[in-house]
Amino acid sequence: MNRPAHRIRLVILLLLSLIIGCGRPAQMGPSDEVMSAVDALYTAISSRRVELLDKSAARIEGLHSSKELPDAAHRQLKSYIDEARQGQWDPAIRKLHEFIRGQRRSS
């Protein structure tokens, strides 16, 4: 087998996996309050209710300010909120659904 060609293929596969993302979403931590806020955000986005979206966004900001919601999870949730505010409700709810599915709650 041609070693340089094999290495090139390996590097391409590694780069693709980094670009596509093979990891889990950011973790939101063990807080029940954060879980409740994310659940409310899911309801707001899935129902396309701007007033609920605004309340959920404010609640998530407060949890981030109080350090209950980690920075990385906050950034992801904020991106879904921003997407919904731009009228992209369907992509926002799909991404939020995947975010929630990717959570690993500690026992």
C-alpha positions as CSV (number, residue, x, y, z in Angstrom):
1,M,0.0,0.0,0.0
2,N,1.2,3.5,-0.8
3,R,2.0,5.0,2.6
4,P,1.7,8.7,1.6
5,A,-1.7,8.2,0.0
6,H,-2.9,6.3,3.1
7,R,-1.7,9.1,5.4
8,I,-3.4,11.7,3.2
9,R,-6.7,9.7,3.4
10,L,-6.3,9.5,7.2
11,V,-5.7,13.2,7.5
12,I,-8.7,14.0,5.3
13,L,-11.0,11.7,7.4
14,L,-9.8,13.3,10.7
15,L,-10.4,16.8,9.3
16,L,-13.9,15.8,8.1
17,S,-14.8,14.4,11.5
18,L,-13.7,17.6,13.1
19,I,-15.6,19.7,10.7
20,I,-18.8,17.6,10.9
21,G,-18.5,17.3,14.6
22,C,-18.3,13.9,16.2
23,G,-18.7,15.0,19.7
24,R,-21.7,15.7,21.9
25,P,-23.2,19.1,22.4
26,A,-22.1,21.2,25.3
27,Q,-23.4,20.0,28.6
28,M,-25.7,22.2,30.6
29,G,-24.8,20.8,34.0
30,P,-26.8,19.1,36.8
31,S,-29.1,22.0,37.7
32,D,-32.8,21.2,37.7
33,E,-33.5,24.9,37.2
34,V,-31.4,24.9,34.0
35,M,-33.2,21.8,32.8
36,S,-36.5,23.4,33.5
37,A,-35.4,26.6,31.6
38,V,-34.3,24.5,28.6
39,D,-37.6,22.7,28.7
40,A,-39.5,26.0,28.6
41,L,-37.3,27.2,25.7
42,Y,-38.2,24.0,23.8
43,T,-41.9,24.8,24.4
44,A,-41.4,28.4,23.3
45,I,-39.7,27.5,20.1
46,S,-41.9,24.6,19.2
47,S,-45.0,26.7,19.7
48,R,-43.5,29.7,17.9
49,R,-44.5,32.1,20.7
50,V,-42.3,35.1,20.8
51,E,-43.5,36.2,24.3
52,L,-42.4,32.8,25.7
53,L,-39.2,32.9,23.7
54,D,-38.4,36.3,25.3
55,K,-39.2,35.0,28.8
56,S,-37.1,31.8,28.2
57,A,-34.2,33.8,26.8
58,A,-34.2,36.1,29.9
59,R,-34.3,33.1,32.2
60,I,-31.4,31.5,30.4
61,E,-29.4,34.7,30.6
62,G,-30.1,34.9,34.3
63,L,-28.9,31.3,34.8
64,H,-25.8,32.0,32.9
65,S,-25.1,35.2,34.9
66,S,-25.5,33.2,38.1
67,K,-23.0,30.6,36.8
68,E,-25.6,27.8,36.9
69,L,-25.4,27.5,33.1
70,P,-21.9,26.9,31.7
71,D,-20.5,29.2,29.0
72,A,-20.5,26.6,26.2
73,A,-24.1,25.5,26.8
74,H,-25.1,29.1,27.0
75,R,-23.6,29.9,23.6
76,Q,-25.4,27.0,22.0
77,L,-28.7,27.9,23.5
78,K,-28.3,31.5,22.6
79,S,-27.7,30.5,19.0
80,Y,-31.0,28.6,18.9
81,I,-32.8,31.6,20.4
82,D,-31.2,33.9,17.9
83,E,-32.2,31.6,15.1
84,A,-35.8,31.5,16.3
85,R,-35.9,35.2,16.6
86,Q,-34.9,35.4,12.9
87,G,-37.9,33.3,12.0
88,Q,-35.9,30.1,11.6
89,W,-38.2,28.2,14.0
90,D,-37.8,24.7,12.4
91,P,-34.0,24.6,12.3
92,A,-33.9,26.1,15.8
93,I,-36.1,23.4,17.3
94,R,-34.2,20.6,15.5
95,K,-30.9,21.8,16.9
96,L,-32.4,22.3,20.4
97,H,-33.8,18.8,20.2
98,E,-30.4,17.4,19.4
99,F,-28.9,19.5,22.2
100,I,-31.3,18.0,24.7
101,R,-30.8,14.5,23.4
102,G,-27.1,14.9,23.8
103,Q,-27.2,15.7,27.5
104,R,-25.8,13.3,30.0
105,R,-27.4,13.8,33.3
106,S,-25.4,12.8,36.4
107,S,-27.2,10.4,38.7
